[in-house]
C-alpha cells in the first residue's frame, strides 16, 4: 500500500473526481479528510464505509479562506498531521454568455480558481 497511514485531505470529496480520488486513496491505506460543501451528504461515502476507511467528513466552502483553514485544521487535529492535499472541488453553472450573470461568474471563479489557491 503506497499511501498506508498517509493523511490525505480531499476537497470536493462528495462526488465525481473527488469521491473517486478518496476511494483510490482508501484502497492504498490512506487516512482521509473528506472535505465537502454544505450539500454533501454522509451517504455519499457508503463505499468508503464498507471499505473500513479511516476518515472524517468536514464541511467546507472552498471560496472562503476561513472555512478552508478550519477544515484543514480539523483534518490535522483528527489525524495529527496532513501529508497530502488534493483540490477537486469545482462547480459548473450551466448557461451561455447571454444567460450567465456576473454573480454566477463570480461564484464559479471563487470556487474553481480562488478555492484552489
C-alpha positions as CSV (number, residue, x, y, z in Angstrom):
1,X,0.0,0.0,0.0
2,X,1.8,3.1,-1.3
3,X,-0.2,5.6,0.9
4,X,-0.6,3.5,4.1
5,X,-1.2,5.8,7.0
6,X,-0.6,8.9,4.9
7,X,-3.2,11.7,5.8
8,X,-5.0,13.0,2.7
9,X,-7.4,15.9,2.6
10,X,-9.6,16.0,-0.5
11,X,-11.8,18.9,-1.4
12,X,-14.9,18.1,-3.5
13,X,-14.9,14.6,-2.0
14,X,-18.7,14.2,-2.1
15,X,-19.0,13.4,-5.8
16,X,-17.2,12.9,-9.1
17,X,-13.4,13.1,-9.3
18,X,-13.1,14.0,-5.6
19,X,-15.0,10.9,-4.5
20,X,-13.2,8.6,-6.9
21,X,-9.9,10.1,-5.6
22,X,-11.0,9.3,-2.0
23,X,-11.8,5.7,-2.9
24,X,-8.4,5.3,-4.6
25,X,-6.5,6.7,-1.6
26,X,-8.6,4.5,0.7
27,X,-7.6,1.4,-1.3
28,X,-4.0,2.4,-0.7
29,X,-4.4,2.6,3.0
30,X,-4.6,6.4,3.5
31,X,-6.4,8.2,6.2
32,X,-8.9,10.6,4.7
33,X,-10.1,14.1,5.4
34,X,-13.2,14.3,3.2
35,X,-14.0,17.9,2.6
36,X,-17.3,18.6,1.0
37,X,-19.7,21.5,0.6
38,X,-22.7,22.0,2.9
39,X,-24.7,20.0,0.4
40,X,-22.5,16.9,0.8
41,X,-24.4,14.0,2.5
42,X,-22.8,11.3,4.5
43,X,-24.5,8.7,2.3
44,X,-22.0,9.7,-0.5
45,X,-19.4,7.8,1.5
46,X,-21.1,4.4,1.9
47,X,-18.5,2.7,-0.3
48,X,-15.7,4.2,1.9
49,X,-17.5,3.0,5.0
50,X,-17.8,-0.6,3.5
51,X,-14.0,-0.5,2.9
52,X,-13.4,0.4,6.5
53,X,-11.7,3.6,5.5
54,X,-10.4,5.7,8.4
55,X,-12.0,9.1,7.5
56,X,-13.6,12.3,8.7
57,X,-16.2,14.3,6.9
58,X,-15.9,18.1,7.2
59,X,-18.0,20.7,5.5
60,X,-16.1,23.5,3.7
61,X,-16.8,26.4,1.5
62,X,-13.5,26.5,-0.5
63,X,-14.1,30.0,-1.8
64,X,-13.9,31.2,1.9
65,X,-10.4,31.3,3.3
66,X,-11.6,30.9,7.0
67,X,-13.7,27.9,6.1
68,X,-10.8,26.3,4.2
69,X,-8.3,26.8,7.1
70,X,-10.8,25.5,9.6
71,X,-11.4,22.3,7.5
72,X,-7.7,21.7,7.0
73,X,-7.1,22.3,10.7
74,X,-9.9,19.8,11.5
75,X,-8.1,17.1,9.4
76,X,-4.8,17.8,11.1
77,X,-6.4,17.8,14.6
78,X,-8.1,14.4,13.9
79,X,-5.1,12.6,12.5
80,X,-2.2,14.6,14.0
81,X,-0.9,15.9,10.6
82,X,-1.6,16.4,7.0
83,X,0.6,14.8,4.3
84,X,-1.3,15.5,1.0
85,X,-4.0,18.0,-0.1
86,X,-6.0,17.2,-3.3
87,X,-8.1,20.0,-4.7
88,X,-11.1,18.5,-6.6
89,X,-13.8,21.0,-5.6
90,X,-15.4,22.6,-8.6
91,X,-18.7,23.8,-9.9
92,X,-20.4,24.3,-13.3
93,X,-23.3,26.7,-13.6
94,X,-25.0,25.9,-16.9
95,X,-25.6,28.8,-19.2
96,X,-24.3,30.8,-22.1
97,X,-22.6,34.2,-22.3
98,X,-26.0,35.8,-22.7
99,X,-27.7,34.0,-19.8
100,X,-24.9,33.8,-17.2
101,X,-25.0,36.6,-14.7
102,X,-22.0,38.4,-13.2
103,X,-22.9,36.9,-9.8
104,X,-22.8,33.3,-11.3
105,X,-19.4,34.0,-12.9
106,X,-18.1,35.4,-9.7
107,X,-19.2,32.2,-7.8
108,X,-17.6,30.0,-10.5
109,X,-14.3,31.8,-10.2
110,X,-14.5,31.9,-6.4
111,X,-14.8,28.1,-6.2
112,X,-12.8,26.9,-9.2
113,X,-9.9,29.4,-9.1
114,X,-9.8,31.0,-5.6
115,X,-10.7,27.7,-3.9
116,X,-7.6,26.0,-5.3
117,X,-5.5,29.0,-4.2
